[in-house]
Amino acid sequence: MRSYLLNQFLFGFIILKIIMVPSVLLADDNPINTDILEIKTLGKKWLELYRSSNIEKFMDQYTEDALVALNGKPALKGKEAIQAYFESRIGKKNVDMRLDYEKISINQNIAVVVAKFYLDYPFEERIETVGGRSLIVYKKSDLGKWLIDVDIDQKTPDAN
């Protein structure tokens, strides 16, 4: 009888553990969930800063040795090259961008994001949309701020 009660207790404890662990991982105050929410807001912030024409704040989103590889263009290595590329392009208030997140993986101070992107911009008398896929690697700075370390954007046929 004693072993039966012990087995029932252990079985109940294991079931409780199985139920509780996922809820702990999904809790709102879980650091991973907080980081995921923060990372999802960074795409919106990038667009706001792109529209603002404030190149200094725009560049504050990148690590010093960031790498940006845009479809059909040579890679931009380092903040100086990234700034030179975007300096004449930002400030376009009539540009819109959407991200459909496919995967966000976080391991300590590194986050990897894969998302479909859709960029709408005016062309002549109409709005053109360019779609593709982004691979973005964020690094968390010593101050706890997520910064873009790698941003690779490529056109893909399934994102039109």
Kinemage of the C-alpha trace (Angstrom):
@kinemage 1
@onewidth
@group {chain A} dominant
@subgroup {mainchain}
@vectorlist {calphas} color= white
{ca met a 1} P 0.000 0.000 0.000
{ca arg a 2} L 2.819 2.352 0.894
{ca ser a 3} L 4.529 1.886 -2.490
{ca tyr a 4} L 1.164 2.447 -4.237
{ca leu a 5} L 0.708 5.775 -2.425
{ca leu a 6} L 4.305 6.740 -3.151
{ca asn a 7} L 3.837 5.920 -6.850
{ca gln a 8} L 0.595 7.927 -6.956
{ca phe a 9} L 2.341 10.870 -5.292
{ca leu a 10} L 5.273 10.702 -7.708
{ca phe a 11} L 2.928 10.343 -10.684
{ca gly a 12} L 0.935 13.376 -9.509
{ca phe a 13} L 4.145 15.348 -8.964
{ca ile a 14} L 5.394 14.528 -12.467
{ca ile a 15} L 2.071 15.526 -14.038
{ca leu a 16} L 2.102 18.773 -12.049
{ca lys a 17} L 5.661 19.442 -13.205
{ca ile a 18} L 4.705 18.819 -16.843
{ca ile a 19} L 1.791 21.230 -16.502
{ca met a 20} L 3.739 23.915 -14.630
{ca val a 21} L 6.946 24.050 -16.688
{ca pro a 22} L 5.303 25.235 -19.932
{ca ser a 23} L 3.257 27.826 -18.051
{ca val a 24} L 6.422 29.150 -16.437
{ca leu a 25} L 8.104 29.330 -19.836
{ca leu a 26} L 5.107 31.172 -21.273
{ca ala a 27} L 4.642 33.560 -18.358
{ca asp a 28} L 4.597 37.239 -19.302
{ca asp a 29} L 7.488 38.031 -16.984
{ca asn a 30} L 9.715 35.362 -18.538
{ca pro a 31} L 12.838 37.148 -19.878
{ca ile a 32} L 12.664 35.278 -23.192
{ca asn a 33} L 9.072 36.405 -23.804
{ca thr a 34} L 10.008 39.955 -22.845
{ca asp a 35} L 12.919 39.847 -25.290
{ca ile a 36} L 10.699 38.452 -28.064
{ca leu a 37} L 8.190 41.261 -27.563
{ca glu a 38} L 11.010 43.805 -27.560
{ca ile a 39} L 12.513 42.363 -30.741
{ca lys a 40} L 9.131 42.453 -32.488
{ca thr a 41} L 8.867 46.169 -31.729
{ca leu a 42} L 12.312 46.838 -33.214
{ca gly a 43} L 11.043 46.344 -36.786
{ca lys a 44} L 8.473 49.085 -36.191
{ca lys a 45} L 11.121 51.285 -34.595
{ca trp a 46} L 13.453 50.747 -37.576
{ca leu a 47} L 10.703 51.976 -39.921
{ca glu a 48} L 9.919 54.994 -37.703
{ca leu a 49} L 13.578 55.991 -37.645
{ca tyr a 50} L 13.895 55.375 -41.394
{ca arg a 51} L 11.010 57.772 -41.952
{ca ser a 52} L 12.386 60.349 -39.508
{ca ser a 53} L 15.547 61.247 -41.458
{ca asn a 54} L 17.516 61.302 -38.171
{ca ile a 55} L 20.565 59.343 -39.308
{ca glu a 56} L 22.214 59.373 -35.867
{ca lys a 57} L 19.252 57.717 -34.132
{ca phe a 58} L 18.813 55.380 -37.088
{ca met a 59} L 22.435 54.256 -36.758
{ca asp a 60} L 22.051 53.737 -32.994
{ca gln a 61} L 20.192 50.526 -33.924
{ca tyr a 62} L 23.378 48.887 -35.245
{ca thr a 63} L 26.486 47.395 -33.656
{ca glu a 64} L 29.816 49.028 -34.619
{ca asp a 65} L 30.798 46.124 -36.883
{ca ala a 66} L 27.310 45.329 -38.223
{ca leu a 67} L 26.896 43.721 -41.627
{ca val a 68} L 23.975 44.563 -43.918
{ca ala a 69} L 23.487 42.580 -47.135
{ca leu a 70} L 20.674 43.832 -49.344
{ca asn a 71} L 19.390 41.925 -52.353
{ca gly a 72} L 21.653 42.403 -55.370
{ca lys a 73} L 24.006 44.829 -53.598
{ca pro a 74} L 27.483 44.403 -52.116
{ca ala a 75} L 27.541 43.828 -48.364
{ca leu a 76} L 27.828 46.908 -46.155
{ca lys a 77} L 30.374 46.269 -43.416
{ca gly a 78} L 30.473 48.486 -40.350
{ca lys a 79} L 28.453 51.485 -39.240
{ca glu a 80} L 30.286 53.885 -41.535
{ca ala a 81} L 29.345 51.937 -44.692
{ca ile a 82} L 25.774 51.387 -43.493
{ca gln a 83} L 25.384 55.087 -42.733
{ca ala a 84} L 26.804 56.088 -46.125
{ca tyr a 85} L 24.244 53.854 -47.834
{ca phe a 86} L 21.190 54.959 -45.831
{ca glu a 87} L 22.061 58.650 -45.399
{ca ser a 88} L 20.487 59.678 -48.703
{ca arg a 89} L 17.648 57.139 -48.463
{ca ile a 90} L 16.062 57.762 -45.076
{ca gly a 91} L 13.420 60.392 -44.448
{ca lys a 92} L 10.889 58.901 -46.839
{ca lys a 93} L 7.630 59.242 -44.939
{ca asn a 94} L 5.549 57.517 -47.611
{ca val a 95} L 7.364 54.170 -47.276
{ca asp a 96} L 5.748 51.338 -45.368
{ca met a 97} L 7.155 48.006 -44.220
{ca arg a 98} L 5.532 44.916 -42.750
{ca leu a 99} L 7.238 41.938 -41.170
{ca asp a 100} L 5.678 38.493 -40.852
{ca tyr a 101} L 7.804 36.761 -38.239
{ca glu a 102} L 8.519 33.128 -39.061
{ca lys a 103} L 11.041 32.320 -36.338
{ca ile a 104} L 12.652 34.111 -33.415
{ca ser a 105} L 15.346 32.231 -31.508
{ca ile a 106} L 17.095 33.672 -28.481
{ca asn a 107} L 20.183 32.275 -26.818
{ca gln a 108} L 21.468 34.503 -24.033
{ca asn a 109} L 22.541 37.769 -25.716
{ca ile a 110} L 21.974 36.720 -29.330
{ca ala a 111} L 18.627 36.712 -31.110
{ca val a 112} L 18.060 35.361 -34.602
{ca val a 113} L 14.993 36.493 -36.523
{ca val a 114} L 13.649 35.134 -39.795
{ca ala a 115} L 10.760 37.074 -41.272
{ca lys a 116} L 9.052 37.761 -44.540
{ca phe a 117} L 9.169 41.462 -45.326
{ca tyr a 118} L 6.996 43.606 -47.521
{ca leu a 119} L 8.215 47.089 -48.430
{ca asp a 120} L 5.706 49.474 -50.020
{ca tyr a 121} L 7.018 52.582 -51.743
{ca pro a 122} L 5.634 55.072 -54.257
{ca phe a 123} L 6.721 54.618 -57.852
{ca glu a 124} L 5.408 57.063 -60.439
{ca glu a 125} L 1.625 57.134 -59.851
{ca arg a 126} L 1.297 53.869 -57.903
{ca ile a 127} L 2.571 51.963 -54.877
{ca glu a 128} L 5.123 49.226 -55.562
{ca thr a 129} L 5.661 46.357 -53.146
{ca val a 130} L 8.907 44.449 -52.808
{ca gly a 131} L 8.736 41.243 -50.824
{ca gly a 132} L 11.415 38.975 -49.520
{ca arg a 133} L 12.891 37.345 -46.497
{ca ser a 134} L 15.073 38.849 -43.794
{ca leu a 135} L 17.587 37.155 -41.562
{ca ile a 136} L 18.412 39.520 -38.720
{ca val a 137} L 20.848 38.778 -35.919
{ca tyr a 138} L 20.583 40.991 -32.853
{ca lys a 139} L 23.176 41.298 -30.101
{ca lys a 140} L 22.272 42.575 -26.678
{ca ser a 141} L 24.609 45.396 -25.673
{ca asp a 142} L 26.201 45.727 -22.239
{ca leu a 143} L 23.398 48.194 -21.477
{ca gly a 144} L 20.756 45.567 -22.305
{ca lys a 145} L 19.705 47.095 -25.636
{ca trp a 146} L 19.149 44.818 -28.651
{ca leu a 147} L 21.227 46.012 -31.641
{ca ile a 148} L 21.283 44.807 -35.242
{ca asp a 149} L 24.498 42.910 -35.906
{ca val a 150} L 23.571 41.225 -39.195
{ca asp a 151} L 20.717 42.074 -41.566
{ca ile a 152} L 20.365 40.067 -44.759
{ca asp a 153} L 17.396 40.857 -47.011
{ca gln a 154} L 16.722 38.833 -50.129
{ca lys a 155} L 13.812 38.703 -52.561
{ca thr a 156} L 12.002 35.392 -52.391
{ca pro a 157} L 9.190 34.106 -54.595
{ca asp a 158} L 6.986 33.157 -51.629
{ca ala a 159} L 6.898 36.721 -50.272
{ca asn a 160} L 5.061 38.745 -52.889
